[in-house]
Amino acid sequence: MSLSDTPLPRISRPWDAHRVTLALCLALVLPLLAAGLSRGAALLPPLLLALALTLAWQAVFARLRQRAMSWDGIESALVFALLVPAGVPLWQQGLALSFGLVMGALIFGARGRGFLSPAVVGLSFLLITFPGIGPLDLGGPVALAALPAGAGLIWLGLLSWRVVAGFGLGAALLALLLAGPAALAQGLTSPALMLGLVFLIGDPVAGASTRLGRWTYGLLGGALAALFALSAEATLGTMPLQAMVSAALLASIFAPLLDQLAIWQNLRHRNRRHKHG
Amino acid sequence: MIEIFVHSVFQDNLALTFFLGICTFLAVSKRVDTALGLGLAMIVVQTLTVPINHLIFQGLLIEGAWAWAGLPEADLSFLKLMSFIGVIAAVVQILEMVLDRFVPALARSLGIYLPLITVNCAILGGSLFMVERRYSLPESLVWGLGSGTGWALAILTFAAIRERLRYADAPEGLRGLGLAFITTGLIAMAFGGFALVELP
């Protein structure tokens, strides 16, 4: 086969951190608008605080470490502000987001060099440190707004459809096994589940990066989210924020190991093929 | 039983909750395949030593164990630390010889990690917890298997994350062990998520 026979790869402008951040922020516009409609002006102070804190921390790290200023924290800040339940004092939000940004991302370097999503780390910190935080008070429309956002991100290749499919499969299987079909109802209109799937579990930095790894990562995340929700006596439709955040954090922790297992599996396949062929 | 197993793997994880065996945990986690060898050795040794130590403690050391010999007041439980360490060293030694004789491939791949486990504090800690929590023999078998599995799982995830963190661009002072400690903390925070699960 000569070189001209091979189909040329479709070359577009490569993804860099700025374009990824821009795409993710655009995907967040619709859910943010929907949240703004349901919460009104109460959404503004957390949003402004999150943005200001993020830019401040990134400026501090850029200056101290003499690196170029990065903007990727903006997306984490928006996700964090979107997912914090109303009524959490601003100082608690600021403390948690700072922890997430610094410990979850900035000390590892730029975006893509760590292994966790700063929004997930911040939300976990918030929910563990200050127990008794109320449920996520966003309505079904916000959850539905995550649908076009997720579809767009899948189309752009920033959200893996394997992760989404694995998540759906894992959550549905576990809910069916443990609680029967009733627990499945209305998963699509649960804001914590939908936003958490697209923006926390689906975060390309925090997930697995092999094909098989993405399937198992999604399956694990879905199964854990369903398990945590059911043991809090909720269903997929009333998915508590805590369940989703814990599942996302645990799945991210296991993602590198799942990738490694996928690589070993591929190696075994290839070795067997070589032996026979 | 299932509860003991799940608790010992997640909430009561020896490495991440009690910080036992952290020295080996940090030292032998630079590569996933060596972590796998160590983890497997840990599971085997822990599953064997906890029930054996249970038998020795209940049969020889606990207060009243010598009542049949006319010594009802004898309480040898102060000897438990010494005898547990002895048992652990002996089990590791025997296991090494048995593996070398019957499964030489496995013995070679475990290599140095088997003897290394003798000094792993998670193993001794597992036996001491067994005494403190007054587990029965079947319970201590499950606890041994579960806590070994939990430790192995912890070091495997940690090793995989460390391999990925080769691409990290950490500040000068945090490179190496600093980042390893912070990562351990983050993993411990994630495993704590299982505190949510109420088992039936």
Interface residues (C-beta under 8 A of the other chain):
Chain A: L64 R65 M103 G104 I107 F108 G109 A110 G112 R113 G114 F115 L116 V121 S124 F125 I128 L227 F228 S231 A232 Q242 A243 S246 A247 L249 L250 S252 I253 F254 P256 L257 D259 Q260
Chain B: V32 L156 T157 A160 I161 E163 R164 L165 Y167 A168 D169 A170 P171 L174 L179 I182 L186 I187 M189 A190 F191 G192 G193 F194 L196 V197 E198 L199
